[in-house]
Amino acid sequence: MFQTIVALVLISVVFLYPFFPVMAVENGESGKVLAYLPFEDDPSNFDIRYTHSVHKTPVQESYYIAQSGEIVQYELAYETFGVGMPSDAGEGERFVQDEDGYKIKDMNRQFPFIDLRTGKVVADHILLVQGKEIELSTFIKPGSWVHLESASISLWQWMKGVNVLEQ
């Protein structure tokens, strides 16, 4: 009897303890996890690419997940100045102009999570993770509120969840 209880406890721990690091993609309204992105690299990098709604040019924001679990923006790239685009770098950052446009490098902007509203018409938000492009519109309706957060999930959640890198 004792061995059975121990075995059940061990199996429960293996299946229910959250030890897989992921980026959880949640519906901002309901909090329901829509998908997850497993991270294998350290640091865990990802980009968000979209078309700016006003000046209709591409913007790419680059991030990594810190050991603390916070999301850190380290670069911003865009083609043209306009509404909502910076014209200079902040303290400790570098502003670079090259053949592709403008970049702000050496950023260290930390966030506990990222909330964004996917574009209904123009933006076409895309997550770039481990060499793959994942269009947010493939699993959430355009115009929806999306919440991105670093998390850890269990083997059970891994087995029943939607790993968008495997689609």
FIDOMI-592957 format. One record per atom (N, C-alpha, C): residue number from 1; residue in three letters; atom name; x, y, z. Coordinates in steps of 0.2 Angstrom, whole numbers. Layout:
n/res/atom/u/v/w
NUM/ala/CA/X/Y/Z
...
//
This chain:
n/res/atom/u/v/w
1/met/N/4/-6/0
1/met/CA/0/0/0
1/met/C/4/6/0
2/phe/N/9/6/4
2/phe/CA/14/12/5
2/phe/C/17/13/-2
3/gln/N/20/8/-5
3/gln/CA/23/9/-12
3/gln/C/18/12/-17
4/thr/N/12/10/-17
4/thr/CA/7/12/-22
4/thr/C/6/20/-21
5/ile/N/6/22/-14
5/ile/CA/5/29/-13
5/ile/C/11/33/-15
6/val/N/17/30/-14
6/val/CA/23/34/-16
6/val/C/23/34/-23
7/ala/N/22/29/-27
7/ala/CA/22/29/-34
7/ala/C/17/34/-37
8/leu/N/11/34/-34
8/leu/CA/6/39/-36
8/leu/C/8/46/-35
9/val/N/11/47/-29
9/val/CA/14/54/-28
9/val/C/19/56/-33
10/leu/N/24/51/-34
10/leu/CA/29/53/-39
10/leu/C/27/54/-46
11/ile/N/22/50/-48
11/ile/CA/19/51/-55
11/ile/C/15/58/-55
12/ser/N/12/59/-50
12/ser/CA/9/66/-50
12/ser/C/14/72/-50
13/val/N/19/71/-47
13/val/CA/24/76/-47
13/val/C/27/77/-54
14/val/N/29/71/-57
14/val/CA/31/71/-64
14/val/C/26/74/-69
15/phe/N/20/73/-68
15/phe/CA/15/75/-73
15/phe/C/13/82/-71
16/leu/N/13/84/-65
16/leu/CA/10/91/-63
16/leu/C/14/96/-61
17/tyr/N/21/95/-60
17/tyr/CA/25/100/-58
17/tyr/C/27/104/-64
18/pro/N/27/111/-64
18/pro/CA/28/115/-70
18/pro/C/36/116/-70
19/phe/N/39/112/-75
19/phe/CA/46/113/-76
19/phe/C/48/115/-83
20/phe/N/44/115/-88
20/phe/CA/45/117/-95
20/phe/C/44/125/-96
21/pro/N/50/128/-97
21/pro/CA/49/135/-98
21/pro/C/46/137/-105
22/val/N/41/141/-105
22/val/CA/37/143/-111
22/val/C/35/150/-111
23/met/N/33/153/-117
23/met/CA/30/159/-118
23/met/C/23/157/-118
24/ala/N/19/159/-114
24/ala/CA/11/158/-114
24/ala/C/8/163/-118
25/val/N/4/161/-123
25/val/CA/0/166/-127
25/val/C/-7/165/-125
26/glu/N/-10/171/-121
26/glu/CA/-16/170/-118
26/glu/C/-21/175/-121
27/asn/N/-27/173/-121
27/asn/CA/-33/178/-123
27/asn/C/-33/183/-117
28/gly/N/-32/190/-119
28/gly/CA/-32/195/-114
28/gly/C/-38/196/-110
29/glu/N/-44/194/-114
29/glu/CA/-50/195/-111
29/glu/C/-52/189/-106
30/ser/N/-51/183/-108
30/ser/CA/-53/177/-104
30/ser/C/-47/174/-100
31/gly/N/-41/176/-101
31/gly/CA/-35/173/-98
31/gly/C/-34/166/-100
32/lys/N/-38/163/-105
32/lys/CA/-37/156/-108
32/lys/C/-30/156/-112
33/val/N/-26/151/-110
33/val/CA/-20/150/-114
33/val/C/-22/147/-121
34/leu/N/-20/151/-126
34/leu/CA/-22/149/-133
34/leu/C/-16/145/-136
35/ala/N/-10/146/-134
35/ala/CA/-4/142/-136
35/ala/C/2/144/-132
36/tyr/N/7/140/-133
36/tyr/CA/13/141/-129
36/tyr/C/19/140/-134
37/leu/N/24/143/-133
37/leu/CA/30/143/-137
37/leu/C/36/140/-132
38/pro/N/38/134/-133
38/pro/CA/43/132/-128
38/pro/C/50/135/-130
39/phe/N/54/136/-125
39/phe/CA/61/139/-126
39/phe/C/66/134/-124
40/glu/N/71/133/-129
40/glu/CA/76/129/-128
40/glu/C/83/132/-127
41/asp/N/83/138/-130
41/asp/CA/89/142/-129
41/asp/C/90/146/-123
42/asp/N/96/148/-121
42/asp/CA/97/153/-115
42/asp/C/102/158/-118
43/pro/N/100/164/-118
43/pro/CA/93/167/-116
43/pro/C/88/165/-122
44/ser/N/82/165/-120
44/ser/CA/76/163/-124
44/ser/C/74/169/-128
45/asn/N/76/170/-135
45/asn/CA/74/176/-139
45/asn/C/68/175/-143
46/phe/N/65/180/-144
46/phe/CA/59/180/-149
46/phe/C/58/187/-151
47/asp/N/55/188/-157
47/asp/CA/54/195/-160
47/asp/C/46/195/-161
48/ile/N/44/201/-161
48/ile/CA/37/203/-164
48/ile/C/38/207/-170
49/arg/N/35/205/-175
49/arg/CA/35/209/-181
49/arg/C/28/211/-183
50/tyr/N/27/217/-185
50/tyr/CA/21/220/-187
50/tyr/C/21/225/-192
51/thr/N/16/227/-195
51/thr/CA/16/233/-200
51/thr/C/13/239/-196
52/his/N/16/244/-195
52/his/CA/14/250/-192
52/his/C/7/253/-195
53/ser/N/2/254/-190
53/ser/CA/-5/255/-193
53/ser/C/-5/262/-196
54/val/N/-1/267/-194
54/val/CA/-1/274/-197
54/val/C/3/274/-204
55/his/N/9/273/-203
55/his/CA/14/274/-209
55/his/C/15/268/-213
56/lys/N/12/262/-211
56/lys/CA/12/256/-215
56/lys/C/18/253/-217
57/thr/N/23/254/-212
57/thr/CA/30/251/-214
57/thr/C/31/246/-208
58/pro/N/36/241/-210
58/pro/CA/37/236/-205
58/pro/C/41/238/-199
59/val/N/39/235/-193
59/val/CA/43/236/-187
59/val/C/44/230/-184
60/gln/N/50/229/-181
60/gln/CA/52/223/-177
60/gln/C/55/224/-170
61/glu/N/52/221/-165
61/glu/CA/54/222/-158
61/glu/C/57/216/-156
62/ser/N/63/216/-153
62/ser/CA/67/210/-151
62/ser/C/67/210/-144
63/tyr/N/66/203/-141
63/tyr/CA/66/202/-134
63/tyr/C/69/196/-132
64/tyr/N/71/195/-126
64/tyr/CA/73/189/-123
64/tyr/C/70/188/-116
65/ile/N/70/182/-113
65/ile/CA/67/181/-107
65/ile/C/73/180/-102
66/ala/N/73/185/-97
66/ala/CA/78/185/-92
66/ala/C/77/179/-87
67/gln/N/83/177/-83
67/gln/CA/82/172/-78
67/gln/C/77/173/-73
68/ser/N/75/180/-72
68/ser/CA/70/181/-67
68/ser/C/63/180/-70
69/gly/N/62/179/-77
69/gly/CA/56/177/-80
69/gly/C/53/184/-83
70/glu/N/57/189/-82
70/glu/CA/54/195/-85
70/glu/C/56/195/-93
71/ile/N/52/199/-97
71/ile/CA/53/200/-104
71/ile/C/57/206/-105
72/val/N/63/206/-108
72/val/CA/67/211/-109
72/val/C/68/213/-116
73/gln/N/66/219/-118
73/gln/CA/67/222/-125
73/gln/C/74/224/-126
74/tyr/N/77/222/-131
74/tyr/CA/84/224/-132
74/tyr/C/85/227/-139
75/glu/N/80/227/-143
75/glu/CA/81/231/-149
75/glu/C/75/232/-153
76/leu/N/74/238/-156
76/leu/CA/69/240/-160
76/leu/C/71/242/-167
77/ala/N/68/239/-172
77/ala/CA/70/241/-179
77/ala/C/64/243/-183
78/tyr/N/65/248/-187
78/tyr/CA/59/251/-191
78/tyr/C/62/255/-197
79/glu/N/58/256/-202
79/glu/CA/61/259/-208
79/glu/C/60/266/-209
80/thr/N/55/269/-205
80/thr/CA/54/276/-206
80/thr/C/52/280/-200
81/phe/N/53/286/-199
81/phe/CA/51/290/-193
81/phe/C/43/291/-195
82/gly/N/40/292/-189
82/gly/CA/33/293/-190
82/gly/C/29/293/-183
83/val/N/23/293/-183
83/val/CA/19/293/-177
83/val/C/21/287/-173
84/gly/N/23/287/-167
84/gly/CA/24/282/-162
84/gly/C/31/279/-163
85/met/N/35/281/-168
85/met/CA/42/279/-168
85/met/C/47/284/-165
86/pro/N/52/281/-162
86/pro/CA/56/286/-158
86/pro/C/61/289/-163
87/ser/N/64/295/-162
87/ser/CA/68/298/-166
87/ser/C/75/298/-163
88/asp/N/76/295/-157
88/asp/CA/83/295/-154
88/asp/C/83/289/-149
89/ala/N/89/287/-147
89/ala/CA/89/282/-142
89/ala/C/89/285/-135
90/gly/N/87/281/-130
90/gly/CA/87/283/-123
90/gly/C/93/282/-120
91/glu/N/94/283/-113
91/glu/CA/100/283/-110
91/glu/C/103/276/-110
92/gly/N/109/275/-112
92/gly/CA/112/269/-112
92/gly/C/111/265/-119
93/glu/N/107/267/-123
93/glu/CA/105/264/-129
93/glu/C/109/267/-135
94/arg/N/109/264/-141
94/arg/CA/112/267/-147
94/arg/C/107/267/-152
95/phe/N/107/273/-156
95/phe/CA/103/274/-162
95/phe/C/107/273/-168
96/val/N/105/268/-172
96/val/CA/109/266/-178
96/val/C/105/267/-184
97/gln/N/108/270/-189
97/gln/CA/105/270/-196
97/gln/C/109/266/-201
98/asp/N/105/262/-205
98/asp/CA/109/258/-210
98/asp/C/104/257/-216
99/glu/N/106/253/-220
99/glu/CA/103/252/-227
99/glu/C/95/250/-226
100/asp/N/94/247/-220
100/asp/CA/87/244/-219
100/asp/C/83/249/-215
101/gly/N/86/254/-213
101/gly/CA/82/259/-209
101/gly/C/85/261/-202
102/tyr/N/81/261/-197
102/tyr/CA/84/263/-191
102/tyr/C/83/258/-185
103/lys/N/88/258/-181
103/lys/CA/88/253/-175
103/lys/C/89/257/-169
104/ile/N/86/254/-164
104/ile/CA/88/256/-157
104/ile/C/91/250/-154
105/lys/N/97/250/-152
105/lys/CA/101/244/-149
105/lys/C/103/245/-142
106/asp/N/105/240/-139
106/asp/CA/107/240/-132
106/asp/C/101/242/-127
107/met/N/95/241/-129
107/met/CA/90/243/-125
107/met/C/90/238/-119
108/asn/N/87/240/-114
108/asn/CA/86/235/-108
108/asn/C/79/237/-104
109/arg/N/74/236/-108
109/arg/CA/67/238/-106
109/arg/C/64/232/-103
110/gln/N/63/232/-97
110/gln/CA/60/225/-94
110/gln/C/53/226/-92
111/phe/N/49/220/-94
111/phe/CA/42/220/-93
111/phe/C/40/213/-90
112/pro/N/35/213/-85
112/pro/CA/33/207/-83
112/pro/C/29/203/-88
113/phe/N/26/206/-93
113/phe/CA/22/203/-98
113/phe/C/21/208/-104
114/ile/N/19/206/-109
114/ile/CA/17/211/-115
114/ile/C/10/210/-117
115/asp/N/6/215/-117
115/asp/CA/-1/215/-119
115/asp/C/-1/219/-126
116/leu/N/-4/216/-131
116/leu/CA/-5/219/-137
116/leu/C/-12/218/-140
117/arg/N/-14/222/-144
117/arg/CA/-20/221/-148
117/arg/C/-18/219/-155
118/thr/N/-20/214/-157
118/thr/CA/-19/212/-164
118/thr/C/-22/216/-169
119/gly/N/-19/218/-175
119/gly/CA/-22/222/-180
119/gly/C/-28/219/-183
120/lys/N/-33/223/-185
120/lys/CA/-39/220/-188
120/lys/C/-38/220/-196
121/val/N/-34/225/-198
121/val/CA/-33/226/-205
121/val/C/-26/226/-207
122/val/N/-21/230/-204
122/val/CA/-15/231/-207
122/val/C/-9/227/-203
123/ala/N/-9/227/-196
123/ala/CA/-4/225/-192
123/ala/C/-1/219/-194
124/asp/N/-5/213/-194
124/asp/CA/-2/207/-196
124/asp/C/3/205/-191
125/his/N/2/204/-185
125/his/CA/7/203/-180
125/his/C/10/196/-181
126/ile/N/16/195/-180
126/ile/CA/20/189/-181
126/ile/C/25/188/-176
127/leu/N/25/182/-173
127/leu/CA/30/180/-168
127/leu/C/35/177/-172
128/leu/N/42/178/-170
128/leu/CA/47/175/-173
128/leu/C/51/171/-168
129/val/N/51/165/-168
129/val/CA/54/161/-162
129/val/C/57/155/-166
130/gln/N/64/154/-164
130/gln/CA/68/148/-166
130/gln/C/67/147/-173
131/gly/N/68/153/-177
131/gly/CA/68/152/-184
131/gly/C/61/151/-188
132/lys/N/56/151/-184
132/lys/CA/49/150/-187
132/lys/C/45/157/-186
133/glu/N/40/158/-191
133/glu/CA/36/163/-191
133/glu/C/29/161/-189
134/ile/N/26/164/-183
134/ile/CA/20/162/-181
134/ile/C/15/168/-182
135/glu/N/10/167/-186
135/glu/CA/5/173/-187
135/glu/C/0/172/-181
136/leu/N/-1/178/-177
136/leu/CA/-5/177/-172
136/leu/C/-12/176/-174
137/ser/N/-14/179/-180
137/ser/CA/-21/178/-183
137/ser/C/-23/171/-184
138/thr/N/-18/166/-184
138/thr/CA/-19/159/-185
138/thr/C/-23/156/-179
139/phe/N/-22/159/-173
139/phe/CA/-25/156/-167
139/phe/C/-29/161/-163
140/ile/N/-29/167/-165
140/ile/CA/-34/172/-162
140/ile/C/-36/177/-167
141/lys/N/-43/179/-166
141/lys/CA/-46/183/-170
141/lys/C/-43/190/-171
142/pro/N/-42/193/-177
142/pro/CA/-39/200/-177
142/pro/C/-43/205/-173
143/gly/N/-39/209/-170
143/gly/CA/-42/214/-166
143/gly/C/-43/212/-159
144/ser/N/-40/206/-157
144/ser/CA/-41/203/-150
144/ser/C/-35/206/-146
145/trp/N/-36/206/-140
145/trp/CA/-31/207/-135
145/trp/C/-27/201/-133
146/val/N/-21/201/-134
146/val/CA/-16/195/-133
146/val/C/-12/197/-127
147/his/N/-11/192/-122
147/his/CA/-6/193/-117
147/his/C/-1/188/-117
148/leu/N/5/190/-118
148/leu/CA/11/186/-118
148/leu/C/15/186/-111
149/glu/N/17/180/-109
149/glu/CA/20/180/-102
149/glu/C/24/174/-102
150/ser/N/30/175/-99
150/ser/CA/35/169/-98
150/ser/C/31/165/-92
151/ala/N/32/158/-93
151/ala/CA/29/154/-88
151/ala/C/32/147/-88
152/ser/N/30/143/-84
152/ser/CA/33/136/-84
152/ser/C/26/132/-84
153/ile/N/27/126/-88
153/ile/CA/21/122/-88
153/ile/C/23/115/-86
154/ser/N/18/111/-84
154/ser/CA/19/104/-82
154/ser/C/19/99/-88
155/leu/N/21/93/-87
155/leu/CA/21/88/-93
155/leu/C/13/87/-95
156/trp/N/9/87/-90
156/trp/CA/2/87/-92
156/trp/C/-1/92/-96
157/gln/N/1/99/-95
157/gln/CA/-1/105/-99
157/gln/C/3/104/-105
158/trp/N/9/102/-106
158/trp/CA/13/101/-112
158/trp/C/9/96/-117
159/met/N/7/91/-114
159/met/CA/3/86/-118
159/met/C/-3/88/-120
160/lys/N/-7/92/-117
160/lys/CA/-14/94/-119
160/lys/C/-14/101/-122
161/gly/N/-8/104/-122
161/gly/CA/-8/111/-124
161/gly/C/-7/112/-132
162/val/N/-6/118/-134
162/val/CA/-5/119/-141
162/val/C/2/122/-142
163/asn/N/7/118/-144
163/asn/CA/13/121/-145
163/asn/C/13/123/-153
164/val/N/13/130/-153
164/val/CA/13/133/-160
164/val/C/19/131/-164
165/leu/N/25/130/-161
165/leu/CA/31/128/-165
165/leu/C/30/121/-169
166/glu/N/26/117/-167
166/glu/CA/25/111/-170
166/glu/C/19/110/-175
167/gln/N/16/116/-176
167/gln/CA/11/116/-181
167/gln/C/13/117/-188
//
